[in-house]
Amino acid sequence: MQSMLSSSLINTAAGLLSLVAGLGSSVLVARLLGVEGAGLVAYALWIMSLATLVSGFGMPHTVLRFIARTEGGPEGGGLVNVLTRRFALSTGIVGAALCAYAIWIGLQGNGESSLMWIATTVLFLTYGYSTMALAAAEGLGRFRESTFYAAVGSLIQPFSVLVGGLLLGPAGAIFGHALRHLPQALSLRRYMSKGPAAPSVVTPAMRRYARDNWLSGGLSAILSSRIELALIGLFFTLSDVGFYSIGITMSGMVIQVALFLVATLVPYLGHHYDRGDREALTRVFNRSLLGMTIVLAPISFGGAAIAPVLIPFLFGAEFTPSISVSVVLLVFCLSQALEYVPGRLLLATERSSEALRLSIVSGLISVILLMLVVPRYGGEGAAWAKGAVSVGTMVFYAIFCKRVLGVSFRLAGLFKVLAAAALCAAAARACMWWLPGPSGMLLGIVAGAVVYGVGLLALTAIPAEDRAMIADWAAGRIPNRFAGILRYALLVR
């Protein structure tokens, strides 16, 4: 496998590219299709995620966790072969059901809705197979391959969404999103063995792991992931769904980067767990948690600070009502993103049953809160409810990891990063107060970045050992002049 630092940097770059492409695509959808069109596309993306989780039966997670154990032998590809056949059957059934519904709607005389459901089916299938390919690549530590296909898809996405939206409206935009996942989906054959694979390659432990992850992911998708869209649509209007979808778009970009950042975790944590190296497991976990916080905290807090200017500037004045929802979602999306790190620790240590129970409890709490607040407070109430659940989940993870897994969170460093990110947001907001409008926002972004960097160093948020590791890694990989500047900036002697 590549070094974890190299892999993390590659995935960070891919995640940031995906963030830009996703945000650009969302802006295009909002500008081309308006509030209701944005709401329809948001529904399609939700159905994509829900259908993939429900029909996948935990198979992508199983490939990710167990393929590395047979690296270098035929069983790795054999595992992908066997699970891909099963995956094709389950997703094919769901895809056929969606197509049948689309045909039935078309026969009723609603051709536009029929086309949208066909587009959603294509989106679901391309996304589903891309998750299998991504799991195989990451499980084998082939992060350059996985990020290459993700980058190609990200470069395609804005153009395909634009052309699709212009030609076919919401359905075309959905087809455009499907093209984003097509390069990754087509790469699945690279990880399959050429010869026949015996079903016995899937062990009882793998079946149990897949079952627990399927139930956990499915329950999370049904009970907590985007169920607020259905509730907002039930109690309010499609326009309200469109306003909320902008908040989802803004916070979802942070979540998307987080998913790229944690891509390396299960293989590396699983490697240390299989060797019984508890010290290395704890060190890698805390470095990953701190690193993710350093990358995402300024995006989360800073994004919330500039949202009052950024949203009307990007999406248009008609989306101004989405500002308050977006601010709340952006602030709390940090805790939601950080959940992935301890969540991956549970998967790496084969604690899938505990992850399942947590999904049930947090999902039920989320549904209850949403049903209580959405009818009265709408999208903003939903944002606060989901934020409260995500913070509560992180608190639970901190307690569980310490008491059950023996892995303690290094909270001091995390709180220092949060303090630096808060200063970053304050600097950005102060610039916007001093110079209203887009010019003040741009000045605020620059000022916030400077304040954040100074804050990290002044508060010694990054341990000296980690700063030295970054400087040593850069030496020989980048020009000496820049390596020296980096070493000086990191306060490494």
C-alpha positions in Angstrom: 0.0 0.0 0.0 1.0 3.6 -0.4 1.9 5.6 2.7 -1.1 6.8 4.5 0.0 10.4 4.3 0.5 10.2 0.5 -2.9 8.5 0.1 -4.6 11.1 2.3 -3.2 13.9 0.3 -4.3 12.3 -3.0 -7.8 11.8 -1.6 -7.9 15.3 -0.2 -7.1 16.8 -3.6 -9.7 14.5 -5.3 -12.2 15.5 -2.6 -11.7 19.2 -3.1 -12.1 18.8 -6.9 -15.3 16.9 -6.3 -16.4 19.7 -4.0 -15.9 22.3 -6.7 -17.6 20.1 -9.4 -20.5 19.3 -7.2 -21.0 22.9 -6.1 -20.7 24.1 -9.7 -23.3 21.5 -10.8 -25.7 22.6 -8.1 -25.3 26.2 -9.1 -26.1 25.3 -12.7 -29.2 23.3 -11.6 -30.4 26.2 -9.5 -29.8 28.8 -12.2 -31.3 26.7 -15.1 -34.2 25.0 -13.3 -35.2 27.3 -10.4 -36.3 26.4 -6.9 -38.6 23.6 -7.9 -36.2 22.1 -10.4 -33.5 22.0 -7.7 -35.9 20.3 -5.4 -36.7 17.6 -8.0 -33.0 16.9 -8.6 -32.4 16.7 -4.8 -35.2 14.1 -4.5 -33.5 12.0 -7.3 -30.1 12.2 -5.5 -31.8 11.0 -2.3 -33.5 8.1 -4.1 -30.1 7.2 -5.6 -28.5 6.9 -2.2 -31.4 5.2 -0.6 -31.8 2.6 -3.4 -28.1 1.8 -3.4 -27.9 1.3 0.3 -31.0 -0.9 0.4 -30.2 -3.0 -2.6 -26.4 -3.3 -1.9 -26.9 -5.7 1.1 -23.6 -4.4 2.5 -21.5 -5.8 -0.3 -19.4 -2.7 -1.0 -18.4 -2.5 2.7 -17.5 -6.2 2.6 -15.2 -5.7 -0.4 -13.6 -2.7 1.2 -12.9 -4.5 4.5 -11.8 -8.0 3.3 -10.3 -7.8 -0.1 -6.9 -6.6 1.3 -6.6 -9.9 3.3 -6.2 -11.8 0.0 -4.0 -9.2 -1.8 -1.6 -10.8 -4.1 -3.7 -13.9 -4.5 -6.6 -14.9 -6.7 -9.2 -14.7 -3.9 -9.2 -10.9 -4.0 -10.6 -10.8 -7.5 -12.7 -13.8 -6.7 -14.4 -12.0 -3.9 -15.2 -9.1 -6.2 -16.6 -11.6 -8.8 -18.9 -13.3 -6.4 -20.2 -10.2 -4.7 -20.6 -8.3 -8.0 -22.9 -11.1 -9.4 -25.0 -10.9 -6.2 -24.9 -7.1 -6.4 -26.0 -7.2 -10.0 -29.0 -9.3 -9.1 -30.2 -7.2 -6.2 -29.7 -3.8 -7.9 -31.1 -5.2 -11.1 -34.4 -6.1 -9.3 -34.6 -2.6 -7.8 -33.7 -1.0 -11.2 -36.4 -3.1 -13.0 -38.9 -2.0 -10.4 -38.1 1.7 -10.9 -38.3 1.3 -14.7 -41.6 -0.5 -14.4 -42.9 2.5 -12.4 -41.5 4.9 -15.0 -43.3 3.0 -17.8 -46.6 2.9 -15.8 -46.4 6.7 -15.3 -45.7 7.2 -19.0 -48.7 5.1 -19.9 -50.8 7.4 -17.7 -49.8 10.3 -20.0 -47.1 11.9 -17.8 -44.1 11.6 -20.1 -42.0 14.2 -18.2 -42.3 12.4 -14.9 -41.6 9.1 -16.6 -38.4 10.4 -18.1 -37.3 11.7 -14.7 -37.8 8.2 -13.1 -35.8 6.6 -16.0 -33.0 9.1 -15.4 -33.1 8.4 -11.6 -32.8 4.6 -12.4 -29.7 5.3 -14.6 -28.3 7.5 -11.8 -28.9 4.8 -9.2 -27.3 2.0 -11.3 -24.2 4.0 -12.2 -23.7 5.2 -8.7 -24.2 1.7 -7.3 -21.6 0.1 -9.5 -19.2 3.0 -8.8 -19.4 2.2 -5.0 -18.3 -1.4 -5.7 -15.4 -0.3 -7.9 -14.4 2.3 -5.3 -14.5 -0.2 -2.5 -12.3 -2.6 -4.4 -9.7 0.0 -5.3 -9.6 1.5 -1.8 -9.5 -1.9 -0.1 -6.4 -2.8 -2.2 -4.8 0.6 -1.4 -4.9 1.6 -5.1 -5.9 5.2 -4.2 -4.3 6.7 -7.3 -6.7 4.7 -9.5 -9.8 5.5 -7.5 -9.0 9.2 -7.3 -8.2 9.3 -11.0 -11.6 8.0 -12.0 -13.3 10.3 -9.4 -11.4 13.2 -10.9 -12.5 12.3 -14.5 -16.1 12.1 -13.3 -15.8 15.4 -11.5 -14.5 17.1 -14.6 -17.4 15.7 -16.7 -20.1 16.5 -14.2 -20.6 20.3 -14.6 -20.7 20.0 -18.4 -23.0 17.0 -18.5 -25.4 18.6 -16.0 -25.4 21.9 -18.0 -26.1 20.1 -21.3 -28.6 17.8 -19.8 -30.4 20.6 -18.0 -30.6 22.7 -21.2 -31.9 19.8 -23.3 -34.2 17.9 -21.0 -34.7 20.0 -17.9 -34.6 18.2 -14.5 -34.4 14.7 -16.1 -31.4 15.9 -18.2 -29.6 17.2 -15.1 -30.1 13.9 -13.4 -28.6 12.1 -16.4 -25.7 14.6 -16.1 -25.2 13.5 -12.5 -25.2 9.9 -13.6 -22.3 10.5 -16.0 -20.3 11.7 -12.9 -20.2 8.1 -11.6 -19.8 6.3 -14.9 -16.0 6.3 -15.2 -15.7 4.8 -11.7 -18.4 2.2 -12.4 -16.7 1.1 -15.6 -13.5 0.5 -13.7 -15.0 -2.4 -11.7 -13.7 -5.0 -14.2 -10.1 -4.1 -13.2 -10.6 -5.7 -9.8 -12.3 -8.9 -11.0 -10.4 -12.2 -11.5 -10.3 -13.7 -15.0 -11.0 -17.3 -13.9 -14.1 -18.7 -12.2 -14.6 -17.8 -8.6 -16.1 -20.2 -6.0 -18.9 -18.9 -3.8 -17.0 -20.3 -0.8 -14.6 -17.3 -1.0 -17.4 -15.5 1.0 -17.0 -16.7 4.6 -19.6 -16.7 7.3 -17.8 -13.7 8.9 -18.1 -11.8 5.7 -21.8 -12.6 5.5 -22.4 -11.4 9.0 -20.3 -8.2 8.4 -22.3 -7.5 5.2 -25.6 -8.1 6.9 -24.9 -5.8 9.8 -23.6 -3.0 7.5 -26.6 -3.4 5.2 -29.0 -3.1 8.0 -27.0 -0.2 9.5 -26.8 1.7 6.2 -30.3 0.9 5.1 -31.8 2.1 8.4 -29.6 5.2 8.4 -30.8 6.0 4.9 -34.5 5.3 5.7 -34.6 6.8 9.2 -32.2 9.7 9.2 -30.6 10.4 5.8 -32.7 13.0 4.0 -36.0 11.9 5.4 -36.5 15.5 6.2 -37.0 16.1 2.4 -40.0 13.9 2.5 -41.4 15.6 5.6 -40.8 19.1 4.2 -42.5 18.1 1.0 -45.4 16.6 2.9 -46.1 19.6 5.2 -44.9 22.4 2.9 -44.3 22.9 -0.8 -41.8 21.8 -3.4 -40.3 25.3 -3.2 -39.5 24.7 0.4 -37.8 21.5 -0.6 -35.8 23.5 -3.1 -34.7 26.0 -0.4 -33.6 23.2 1.9 -31.8 21.4 -1.0 -29.4 24.4 -1.2 -28.5 23.9 2.4 -28.0 20.2 1.7 -25.8 21.1 -1.3 -23.6 23.4 0.8 -23.2 21.0 3.7 -23.1 18.0 1.4 -19.9 19.4 -0.2 -18.2 19.1 3.2 -19.5 15.6 3.6 -18.3 14.6 0.2 -14.7 15.8 1.0 -15.0 13.8 4.3 -15.8 10.7 2.4 -12.7 11.1 0.3 -10.6 11.7 3.4 -11.8 8.6 5.2 -11.3 6.4 2.1 -7.9 5.3 3.4 -9.0 4.5 6.9 -10.6 1.0 6.8 -7.7 -0.6 5.0 -5.1 1.0 7.3 -6.9 0.7 10.5 -7.9 -2.9 9.6 -4.2 -3.7 8.9 -3.2 -2.6 12.4 -6.1 -4.3 14.0 -5.4 -7.6 12.2 -1.8 -7.4 13.5 -2.9 -6.6 17.0 -1.0 -3.3 17.1 -3.2 -1.2 19.4 -0.7 1.6 19.7 -0.5 2.1 15.9 -4.3 1.8 15.7 -4.8 4.6 18.2 -2.1 6.8 16.6 -3.6 6.5 13.1 -7.1 7.1 14.3 -6.3 10.3 16.2 -4.1 11.6 13.4 -7.0 11.0 11.0 -9.5 12.7 13.2 -7.3 15.7 13.7 -6.4 15.9 10.0 -10.0 15.8 9.0 -10.9 18.5 11.5 -8.1 20.7 10.2 -9.3 20.4 6.6 -13.1 20.6 7.2 -13.5 23.0 10.2 -12.7 26.2 8.2 -14.9 25.1 5.3 -17.7 24.4 7.7 -17.5 27.5 10.0 -16.1 29.8 7.3 -18.8 28.7 4.9 -21.5 29.5 7.4 -20.0 32.9 7.9 -20.1 33.9 4.2 -23.3 32.1 3.3 -25.5 35.3 3.5 -23.6 36.7 0.6 -22.4 33.5 -1.1 -25.8 31.9 -1.6 -27.6 34.8 -3.4 -24.4 35.4 -5.4 -24.2 31.8 -6.6 -27.8 30.6 -6.8 -29.7 33.9 -7.4 -31.8 36.2 -5.2 -34.8 33.8 -5.3 -32.8 31.4 -3.0 -32.3 34.0 -0.3 -34.8 32.2 2.0 -32.4 29.2 2.1 -29.7 31.2 3.9 -30.8 30.5 7.5 -31.1 26.8 6.8 -27.7 26.7 5.1 -25.9 28.4 8.0 -27.2 25.8 10.5 -26.5 22.9 8.2 -23.0 24.2 7.5 -22.1 24.7 11.2 -23.3 21.2 12.2 -22.0 19.3 9.1 -18.6 19.3 10.7 -19.7 16.9 13.5 -21.6 14.9 10.9 -18.5 14.6 8.8 -16.3 13.7 11.8 -18.6 10.8 12.6 -17.1 8.9 9.7 -13.7 8.5 11.5 -14.9 6.6 14.5 -17.5 4.9 12.3 -14.7 3.6 10.1 -12.9 2.5 13.3 -15.9 0.3 14.2 -15.9 -1.2 10.7 -12.1 -1.8 10.8 -12.3 -3.6 14.1 -15.3 -5.6 12.9 -17.7 -4.1 15.3 -20.5 -4.0 12.7 -23.1 -5.1 15.2 -22.4 -2.1 17.4 -22.6 0.2 14.4 -26.0 -1.4 13.6 -27.4 -0.7 17.0 -26.1 2.9 16.9 -27.8 3.4 13.5 -31.1 2.2 14.9 -31.0 4.4 18.0 -29.7 7.6 16.2 -32.1 7.0 13.3 -35.2 6.7 15.6 -34.2 9.7 17.6 -33.7 11.7 14.4 -37.1 10.7 13.0 -38.8 11.6 16.2 -37.2 15.0 16.4 -37.9 15.7 12.8 -41.6 14.7 13.1 -41.8 17.0 16.1 -40.1 20.1 14.6 -40.7 20.0 10.8 -44.5 20.6 10.9 -44.0 23.7 12.9 -40.5 25.1 12.0 -40.0 23.7 8.6 -36.5 23.3 7.1 -34.7 25.3 9.8 -36.1 23.1 12.5 -35.0 20.1 10.5 -31.5 21.5 10.3 -31.3 22.1 14.1 -32.7 18.6 14.8 -30.1 16.9 12.6 -27.4 19.0 14.1 -28.3 17.9 17.6 -28.3 14.3 16.6 -24.9 14.5 15.0 -23.3 16.2 18.0 -24.9 13.6 20.3 -23.6 10.8 18.1 -20.0 12.2 18.3 -20.3 12.3 22.1 -21.4 8.7 22.1 -18.5 7.7 19.9 -16.0 9.4 22.2 -17.3 7.5 25.2 -17.7 4.2 23.3 -14.2 4.3 21.7 -12.6 4.9 25.1 -14.5 2.4 27.2 -14.9 -0.4 24.7 -12.2 -0.1 22.2 -9.5 1.5 24.4 -9.0 4.3 21.9 -9.3 7.8 23.5 -10.0 10.9 21.5 -7.2 13.6 21.9 -9.7 16.3 22.5 -7.2 19.1 23.3 -6.0 19.3 19.7 -9.5 19.1 18.3 -10.7 22.0 20.4 -7.7 24.1 19.4 -8.6 23.5 15.7 -12.2 24.5 16.4 -11.0 27.7 18.1 -8.9 28.5 15.1 -11.8 27.8 12.7 -14.0 30.1 14.8 -11.5 32.9 14.5 -11.4 32.2 10.8 -15.2 32.6 10.6 -15.1 35.8 12.7 -12.5 37.3 10.5 -14.5 36.6 7.4 -17.7 38.0 8.9 -15.9 41.1 10.0 -14.7 41.8 6.5 -18.2 41.4 5.1 -19.5 43.8 7.7 -16.8 46.3 6.8 -17.2 45.8 3.0 -20.7 44.5 2.2 -21.2 42.4 -0.9 -19.1 39.9 -3.0 -15.9 42.0 -2.6 -16.2 41.8 1.2 -16.8 38.1 0.9 -13.6 37.6 -1.2 -11.6 39.7 1.2 -13.1 37.7 4.1 -12.1 34.4 2.5 -8.5 35.6 2.2 -8.4 37.1 5.7 -10.1 34.0 7.2 -7.5 31.7 5.6 -4.6 33.8 7.0 -6.2 34.0 10.5 -6.8 30.2 10.5 -3.2 29.4 9.6 -1.9 31.7 12.2 -4.4 30.4 14.8 -3.3 26.8 14.2 0.3 27.7 14.8 -0.3 30.0 17.7 -2.5 27.5 19.5 -0.1 24.6 18.6 -3.1 22.7 17.4 -0.8 20.3 15.3 1.6 18.3 17.5 5.3 18.8 16.9 5.7 15.2 15.9 3.0 15.5 13.2 4.5 18.7 11.9 7.9 17.1 11.6 6.4 14.1 9.8 4.7 16.4 7.2 8.0 18.3 6.7 10.0 15.1 6.3 7.5 13.7 3.8 7.7 16.9 1.7 11.5 16.8 1.6 12.5 15.2 -1.7 9.0 15.3 -3.0 8.7 19.0 -3.7 11.4 21.5 -4.8 13.9 22.2 -2.0 12.9 25.9 -1.8 9.2 25.1 -1.2 10.1 22.3 1.2 12.2 24.8 3.2 9.3 27.3 3.2 6.9 24.6 4.4 9.3 23.5 7.1 9.7 27.1 8.3 5.9 27.7 8.2 5.4 24.5 10.3 7.9 25.8 12.9 10.0 22.7 12.4 13.7 23.1 13.2 
